[in-house]
Amino acid sequence: MSSKVEVIIPNEVEYLLRDSTLRLSSADREGLIQFNGRYEADHSLFWRAGPRVLLLPAGYDPLWFADLHRALGLDEPPVVSPAPRSGLMVDDLFRDGAAQAELREQVSGYQTVQLIYHGATTDMYRLAEIIRSWGPQVEIDGVSEQGYWSSLYLDNKMSVLDLAKDVASVNAAPVLTVNTPEELHGAVDAMLALHHKVIVRSMLGYAGLGAAVTTAAPDRLAALYDSIASDSYFNYPLMIQKFIEPPPGVGCPAADVLVDERGARTIVPCSMKVSGGHNFDYVNVGPDALPPAWEQRLAQVSRDVGTAVSRLGFRGWLSVDCVAGIDERLYVTEINARRSGSLHAVGLLELWGADAGLTISAHFTIGVPPGLSYRDDIRPVFDKLWAAGVRAYPSTVRGLGWDQPMLAVIAAAATAVEAEQIVEGIRQALNSGSPVAEAAT
C-alpha cells in the first residue's frame, strides 16, 4: 500500500461563496449549488490517478463512474457522499458523522493524507485538523492558512490592476472603478465617449456572470442596466473597462498555472471560447490550444505572474485569464486563485504524459433531447468511440433529468480542431440518434 492517499474535494460552491461581500439572491445561490456543486463536482474524477478517496455529492451514476475508470484504465476509488443538507460539500461532511467515520476508515493505514480541492476556504484548514486528529500527517494542496489572504486578494479583479503596475508583461485595459449607481452611470458615459465598447464587471463574477458588454446604443445601455439590476453577481464596486476586440481564431487565452515557492512550476495553455464578449462556452486545453505567438506571450505573462504571486505567499493552482487584442498585445483580465474548470482536462493530460501531444476540448453544457438515459442512450455512443480508440468521455451526466437536459463532454486529439470535431460528432449523434464513431474518428 502507498504511504500517501489523496482526498479529492470538489468544494467549488464553498469557494465561490467564501467572500462575505458576495450577496446572491436565493435563485442564483440555488443555481450555483445545482450546477457548480453537483453537476460540475463529477469533473474531479479526472483530477488525479493515484491512490485517492473521492468526496462526491450523492446522486452520481455508478455505471457512468465504472465506465470512465474502465475506459481510462484506472482503478475505481472509494467514494464518500455526505448527506445533502446545505449543498456545500465540506459543510455537509461536518454535519454527517457517518460520512466522517467512513472517510476515516478509508484513509486509515496511510501515513499521509493530502487534501486536493478546488480552492482554498477556511473549512479546508478545519478539515485538515480533524484528519490530523485521526493520526496521519496532512498536506494541503495550496495556500497555507497564513497565506490564505493572498488567495482572497488575487481572486478580486482589482489585483490585476496592482500587478499591471509592477509586472511589465501584465497589460490591463483602461478602467474606471465605481462604488455607487450614480458613479456607474457617469463612468459608463465617460468611458463610452473614449471607447466604442466597454465591459462592466463585478469583482467576484465568474463564467460570464457579473459581467456585461455595451456600446452607446440606447437599447444596449438599457440591457446593461437591466442585467446589473437582475444579476445578483453584480455587487459594488464595479469596473468599467475598455472592451478589447480580439483577432479572429484566437479565443481568450488563459493558462492554468501551478505555483510553488519558486514561482510558476507548471503552465498549461488554454483558449476559452466565449459568446457575447464575455459568456463562457467551452475551452481548449493543451499544446495546440493557441497560435504559437499567443502561447509565447501567455507563457511569459504566466511566468511573471507566478513569480509575483509566489512572493505574496500564494501556493497551488491558479488561472490567468486574458484577452488577445488586435494590437497584438495580451491583456490580463483576472486571476482565479483556484483550480479552474479546465483542470479535469489538465488531469487527463498529466495521465497521458506530455509525449502524447494531445489537446483537449472541454465542453460543459451539451444540450440533449429529454428522456435520454446514460445506460440506454449515452453509453452506447461512447462505447463505440472507445472501441474505435477515440479519447472522448462524458465528464458528467447528472443533468440528463433536468428541465433542459445536458451533459458535459471532453475529447482529446492531436489538434484542437480535431478535438472539437469529435465533440460536435457526439452532439449530433445524441441529438439525432445517428451513429457517431465513424464521423468522430
RACORSUL-V660283 format. One record per residue. N is the residue number from 1. RES is the residue in one letter. SS is DSSP state (H for helix, E for strand, L for the rest). PHI is phi as a letter, one per 40 degrees, with the letter a starting at -180 (999 if undefined). Layout:
BEGIN
n=[N	N]
res=[RES	RES]
ss=[SS	SS]
phi=[PHI	PHI]
END
This chain:
BEGIN
n=[1	2	3	4	5	6	7	8	9	10	11	12	13	14	15	16	17	18	19	20	21	22	23	24	25	26	27	28	29	30	31	32	33	34	35	36	37	38	39	40	41	42	43	44	45	46	47	48	49	50	51	52	53	54	55	56	57	58	59	60	61	62	63	64	65	66	67	68	69	70	71	72	73	74	75	76	77	78	79	80	81	82	83	84	85	86	87	88	89	90	91	92	93	94	95	96	97	98	99	100	101	102	103	104	105	106	107	108	109	110	111	112	113	114	115	116	117	118	119	120	121	122	123	124	125	126	127	128	129	130	131	132	133	134	135	136	137	138	139	140	141	142	143	144	145	146	147	148	149	150	151	152	153	154	155	156	157	158	159	160	161	162	163	164	165	166	167	168	169	170	171	172	173	174	175	176	177	178	179	180	181	182	183	184	185	186	187	188	189	190	191	192	193	194	195	196	197	198	199	200	201	202	203	204	205	206	207	208	209	210	211	212	213	214	215	216	217	218	219	220	221	222	223	224	225	226	227	228	229	230	231	232	233	234	235	236	237	238	239	240	241	242	243	244	245	246	247	248	249	250	251	252	253	254	255	256	257	258	259	260	261	262	263	264	265	266	267	268	269	270	271	272	273	274	275	276	277	278	279	280	281	282	283	284	285	286	287	288	289	290	291	292	293	294	295	296	297	298	299	300	301	302	303	304	305	306	307	308	309	310	311	312	313	314	315	316	317	318	319	320	321	322	323	324	325	326	327	328	329	330	331	332	333	334	335	336	337	338	339	340	341	342	343	344	345	346	347	348	349	350	351	352	353	354	355	356	357	358	359	360	361	362	363	364	365	366	367	368	369	370	371	372	373	374	375	376	377	378	379	380	381	382	383	384	385	386	387	388	389	390	391	392	393	394	395	396	397	398	399	400	401	402	403	404	405	406	407	408	409	410	411	412	413	414	415	416	417	418	419	420	421	422	423	424	425	426	427	428	429	430	431	432	433	434	435	436	437	438	439	440	441]
res=[M	S	S	K	V	E	V	I	I	P	N	E	V	E	Y	L	L	R	D	S	T	L	R	L	S	S	A	D	R	E	G	L	I	Q	F	N	G	R	Y	E	A	D	H	S	L	F	W	R	A	G	P	R	V	L	L	L	P	A	G	Y	D	P	L	W	F	A	D	L	H	R	A	L	G	L	D	E	P	P	V	V	S	P	A	P	R	S	G	L	M	V	D	D	L	F	R	D	G	A	A	Q	A	E	L	R	E	Q	V	S	G	Y	Q	T	V	Q	L	I	Y	H	G	A	T	T	D	M	Y	R	L	A	E	I	I	R	S	W	G	P	Q	V	E	I	D	G	V	S	E	Q	G	Y	W	S	S	L	Y	L	D	N	K	M	S	V	L	D	L	A	K	D	V	A	S	V	N	A	A	P	V	L	T	V	N	T	P	E	E	L	H	G	A	V	D	A	M	L	A	L	H	H	K	V	I	V	R	S	M	L	G	Y	A	G	L	G	A	A	V	T	T	A	A	P	D	R	L	A	A	L	Y	D	S	I	A	S	D	S	Y	F	N	Y	P	L	M	I	Q	K	F	I	E	P	P	P	G	V	G	C	P	A	A	D	V	L	V	D	E	R	G	A	R	T	I	V	P	C	S	M	K	V	S	G	G	H	N	F	D	Y	V	N	V	G	P	D	A	L	P	P	A	W	E	Q	R	L	A	Q	V	S	R	D	V	G	T	A	V	S	R	L	G	F	R	G	W	L	S	V	D	C	V	A	G	I	D	E	R	L	Y	V	T	E	I	N	A	R	R	S	G	S	L	H	A	V	G	L	L	E	L	W	G	A	D	A	G	L	T	I	S	A	H	F	T	I	G	V	P	P	G	L	S	Y	R	D	D	I	R	P	V	F	D	K	L	W	A	A	G	V	R	A	Y	P	S	T	V	R	G	L	G	W	D	Q	P	M	L	A	V	I	A	A	A	A	T	A	V	E	A	E	Q	I	V	E	G	I	R	Q	A	L	N	S	G	S	P	V	A	E	A	A	T]
ss=[L	L	L	E	E	E	E	E	E	L	L	H	H	H	H	H	L	L	L	L	L	L	L	L	L	H	H	H	H	H	H	H	H	H	H	H	H	H	H	H	H	H	H	H	H	H	L	L	L	L	L	E	E	E	E	L	L	L	L	L	L	H	H	H	H	H	H	H	H	H	H	H	L	L	L	L	L	E	E	E	L	L	L	L	L	L	L	L	H	H	H	H	H	H	H	L	H	H	H	H	H	H	H	H	H	H	H	L	L	L	L	E	E	E	E	E	E	L	L	L	L	H	H	H	H	H	H	H	H	H	H	H	H	L	L	L	E	E	E	E	L	L	L	L	L	L	L	H	H	H	H	H	H	H	H	L	L	H	H	H	H	H	H	H	H	H	L	L	L	L	E	L	L	L	E	E	E	E	L	L	H	H	H	H	H	H	H	H	H	H	H	H	H	H	L	L	L	E	E	E	E	E	L	L	L	L	L	L	L	L	E	E	E	E	L	L	L	H	H	H	H	H	H	H	H	H	H	H	H	H	L	L	L	L	L	L	L	E	E	E	E	E	L	L	L	L	L	L	L	L	L	E	E	E	E	E	E	E	E	E	L	L	E	E	E	E	E	E	E	E	E	E	E	E	E	L	L	L	E	E	E	E	E	E	E	E	L	L	L	L	L	H	H	H	H	H	H	H	H	H	H	H	H	H	H	H	H	H	H	H	H	L	L	L	L	E	E	E	E	E	E	E	E	E	L	L	L	L	L	E	E	E	E	E	E	E	L	L	L	L	L	L	H	H	H	H	H	H	H	H	H	H	L	H	H	H	L	L	E	E	E	E	E	E	E	E	E	L	L	L	L	L	L	H	H	H	H	H	H	H	H	H	H	H	H	H	H	L	L	L	E	E	E	E	E	E	L	H	H	H	H	L	L	L	L	E	E	E	E	E	E	E	E	L	L	H	H	H	H	H	H	H	H	H	H	H	H	H	H	H	H	H	L	L	L	L	H	H	H	H	L]
phi=[999	c	c	b	b	b	b	c	b	c	c	c	c	d	c	c	c	c	c	c	c	c	b	c	c	c	c	c	c	c	c	c	c	c	c	c	c	b	d	c	d	c	c	c	d	c	c	b	b	c	d	a	b	c	c	b	c	d	h	c	c	c	c	d	c	c	c	c	c	c	c	c	g	b	c	c	c	c	b	b	b	c	c	c	b	c	g	b	d	c	d	c	c	c	c	b	c	c	c	c	c	c	c	c	c	c	c	c	g	c	c	b	b	b	c	b	a	c	a	c	b	c	c	c	c	c	c	d	c	c	c	c	c	c	h	c	c	b	b	b	c	i	c	c	c	c	c	d	d	c	c	c	c	c	c	c	c	c	c	c	c	c	c	c	c	b	b	c	c	c	b	b	c	d	a	b	b	b	b	a	d	c	c	d	c	c	c	c	c	c	c	c	c	c	b	c	a	b	b	b	b	c	c	b	c	a	f	g	c	g	a	a	b	a	b	c	c	d	c	c	c	c	c	d	c	c	c	c	c	c	c	c	c	c	b	c	c	b	b	b	b	d	c	c	c	c	c	c	g	b	g	b	c	a	b	c	b	c	b	b	c	c	h	c	c	b	b	b	c	b	b	c	c	b	b	g	g	a	c	c	b	a	a	b	b	h	c	b	c	b	d	d	c	c	c	c	c	c	c	c	c	c	c	c	c	d	c	c	c	c	c	c	h	c	b	h	c	a	b	b	c	b	b	c	c	c	c	g	b	c	b	c	b	a	b	b	c	a	c	c	c	c	c	c	c	c	c	c	c	c	c	c	g	c	c	c	g	b	b	b	b	b	b	c	a	c	c	b	c	c	g	c	b	c	c	c	b	c	d	d	c	c	d	c	c	c	c	c	g	c	c	a	a	c	c	a	b	c	c	c	c	c	d	b	c	a	a	b	b	b	a	b	a	c	b	c	c	c	c	c	c	c	c	c	c	c	d	c	c	c	c	b	g	c	c	b	d	c	c	c	c]
END
